[in-house]
Each structure stands twice: as C-alpha cells, then as structure tokens.
Amino acid sequence: MKKFINNVDDFLKESLNGFGKAHSDIIKVNFEPNFISRKTKTKEGKVSLISGGGSGHEPMHGGFVGHGMLDAACPGFVFSAPTPDQMQAAAENVDSGAGVLFIVKNYSGDIMNFQMGAEMYSGKNDSIITNDDVAVEDSTFTTGRRGVAATVLVEKIVGSLAENGGSLEECKKLGEKVNKNSGTMGVAFTSCTVPAAGKPTFDIGNDEMEFGVGIHGEPGRKREKIQPSKIIINNMLEAILDDLKPQKNEKTLLFVNGMGGTPLTELYLVYNDACEILKSKGIEITRSLVGNYCTSLEMQGASITLLKCDEEILNNWDAPVHTAAMRWGM
Amino acid sequence: MSVNFLISQAKNIQIVIDENAAEIEALDQNIGDGDHIFNVQRGLKLVVELEDDIKNLPLQKGLNMIAMKVLSGIGGSSGALFGTFFMSMAKTPDLDKDIDFNKACEMVITGINAMKERGKADVGEKTMMDVLIPVSEKLNELKSGNTDMKEGLSEIIKIAEDRMLGTKDMLATKGRASFLGERAKGHIDPGARSSQLIIDTICKSLINK
C-alpha cells in the first residue's frame, strides 16, 4: 500500500484536520463526535440538511457543506457508516428551528445508524434515501439499489430550496423527485485500498473492468474485458436509459463523476462520448457537471448520472452555492 | 451473568476473532465491502478497554455503557446492530437480582429480537440473523424446558454452525451483499461467520467451566 499515511489509526482525524484548515472560511470541523458544519450558523427558520456516510468518497459529503447545500456532514471511518451520536450532535448543533432533513444513501449501515440518530434527536426531523444506482435492479433478488453519485445532485438542488425558505416537507418532496429522476451507472478499471485493510479490495486483471461497480468496490453486474470508451459509455447509458426512460427532447443534466484515480482529461473524453450518444438518441443535455465528486479512494473509473430536469430542478440547480467542492453564482 | 463475565467473554472472543480475521475479511470482500472484520475487531477492543471503568458497576449500567461505546465507536451495520443488542439487553427487567441461566437466556433473546427489528432482516436473507434467530429460538426452548444446560449449549453450537454454513447457498436480500443478486451465491456470509464464532466461544467456555 502506497498512501500518504502517518499512522493508520490517525488517518481520518488528520485528514479532517487538514480539511478544516484548508476551508476555514466556509466550514468548521468538530471532533468527538465528528461532524463538519458551516462556519456561520444556519439562519433562523431555514431547514437544516445533514448528510453523511463512510469516508473515502471525498469531497462527498464534507465538501458540500456551505451556503446553498448542506448544513452539516457526518463522516464515518473509511467506507463505514457514521454513528448515531454524530448525527444527533450535528442536528443539535445546526437545527435553527425549522427541522432537520437527513440525506442518506441506501446502504444498510447508513440507514440503521441514521435511523438511530434520528430517534435520539428530539427535534423535528425527516429523512430521504437516495438509490440512483441502476447497476443492480430492484428485482426478486434485491430489495434495493445503492445510493451513489446522484446524492450530490440531491444535496445541491434541495440545498438551494432550503436556502430559499422551503419547508421540511417541500425539501423532502423535491429530494425524492431528484432521486427518482436520476439514474447512475459506474465502471471501475482498478480496485481501491482501504487504509485499515492495507491491500486492494478486489483483484482485477490489467485488461478487465467491473461493469456496474459500487462506490466501495463492491462487484457490479459483470466482469468484462475493457473496450473503447465509446462502447463502454454506450453500455452505461443504455443501462441508465432503460431505467429512466426519458421522453424525446426531455431536458437532462449529464454528470460525469470520477472515482478518484481517473484524470479529468479522461472524464472529459467520457463526457464527449456521452454527449454524442445522447444526442443521437434525441436527448437534450441542458446542464453539465464533470469532476471527482463521489469517489472511491484511488479507484480508476467513472460513473455517469443522468437527471431528468423540470423547471423547479433547473432553477435550484442554477442557484448560488459556496462550498469547498462546488461554487458558483457567489 | 455479571459485568466481569461480559468482559472475560469479550477477551475470549477477541482472541478467536483475531485468529479468524483473514478468513472473515476475505468473505466480506467477496460479497460485501470489506469493513465487517475491522468493525468487529474495533468493537471488541473498545469493550475490553472499558474494563476499568465498568468492572464494579451493576449489570444494567455496565451494559448501557458497553452499548454506548459500541454504538459510537464502531460504525457500519455492526455498530448499530451490536449497540442495539446491548442496549436492549440492559432493558430486561430485574437485572439487579441474581442472573441465572434462564434470565441470561431471556436477556439474549431480548437483544436478538431488537437486532431483528433494527435490521429488518429475518432468516433466509444471508445475514448474521440466519445464525442469531435460530439460536434465540433454541434459547427460548431451553429457558422453559428441562434440558441439561451443557447439553443445550452443545446443541446451540451445532445450530450456529449449521446455520452459518447454510448461508453459503443463499441469495442475499439484505446488507451490501444484496446488491449482487446471484453473484453472492457460494459465499458464506461474513456476519453469520463472526456471529457463529462468538456464540461458539461463549458456549464452549460455559461448557468447560
């Protein structure tokens, strides 16, 4: 394992410390229990958004704390759900009277810990669960899909509504719409190494890819030989379109997300391929996002998320945001 | 059962889990995301380290402190489930009285029921509940029956092992393995394996006492 590490046990703490120092104008990092909150207190009467999950997906979620997005994020150990006391402390810290909306990715550990955190928190709260990954479909064999990169879009779009005075019910409703309107498919070329494990999560040949990989390196649909980008992207988009079934000329946001080890140069090439394929199918791309937003440590690979957009989604997407990882309009 | 009993069991379990860590990790990497063994190891270490703080406490207080430590110190599904287990055990009535075998059974049954509720998983879904629920059912039988305790514990060891092995050919519908559908077949569930090892260790130490 080659990583910047002093001591495996201090890995998370030292990384959070650095994050706090680098972005002290936007956020502050609280320890024991660990959570990241906005530097300036959430304004009175604004619904507070709290997300969280295992670490190793940076900038998700700490990088999305700030104006127009989250109020707090609870980082767990690498690839391990955070604990209920983190969510309780974060909620107590940021709730400004309008209630708390927890944004949770559909993984059993996250669901259970957020549920317990919500039970322990005495204030008004509700939750939305993201499950945008189309790789493994809801079928007789599975009770659910994984929550992955569309969580970023949910946090941005609902964050804007909350900033502009949306109620807890309205925020939840919009979050569920964005989740339902989006589909994601991921591909990995290499594995990732969890610091505590010290060795790669899975073995994969030099000429192989995992089609439908999860954001922790969980196996996906199938193991295949790598192919030219156009073919890979076409297969990914087909899986998404099968699921989303967009109308002809429906407006969409195209999000190409890096898994951590793939350079931006390649992500833009992926974006180019995806644009051409979608255009040939008569799907209109009206917004874009390209970069490393929901990563899996140093894994090489990418995911594509397509979001069907209506006016409400577009307006909230365009609204100003100022976080460590996403900033525009202010 | 006493706080000292819990600590000494945690120490025994720690040794057994460490001995089998590589196997459990490999199982998890096959079908899960590889964090289960670290979570279990971290939890055991935290409980063992609590010894000085809790060794003189009454059982209910000790259990609650273990529950909070496990809940806040582990993370993942294991933290929520084992935290729920200890928290619910602490809610069993009359813990200030002497804890005999029947009472201990009642505590474990209460704890496992709460885990079932929290994880919303039942038998047949390729999780640790495939081991824990049948064990809980057997404990319920032992509690009200006339079976010799050591004989009953031997039966529990057998049930846990059979059910653990039985997860191999199941399809997963809960936990991270559930996202894999058919691909999770052929692998023992790591949570079922760690639970079986824990049960095996406790039962054997009671039989050999």
Interface residues (C-beta under 8 A of the other chain):
Chain A: P33 G54 G76 F77 V78 F79 S80 A81 P82 T83 P84 D85 Q86 Y107 S108 G109 M112 N113 Q115 M116 D133 A135 V136 S139 F141 T142 T143 G144 R145 R146 V194 A196 A197 T201 F202 G214 H216 G217 E218 P219
Chain B: E25 Q29 I31 G32 D33 G34 D35 F38 N39 M68 L71 S72 G73 I74 G75 G76 S77 S78 G79 A80 L81 G83 T84 R118 G119 L171 T173 K174 G175 R176 S178 F179 L180 G181 E182 R183
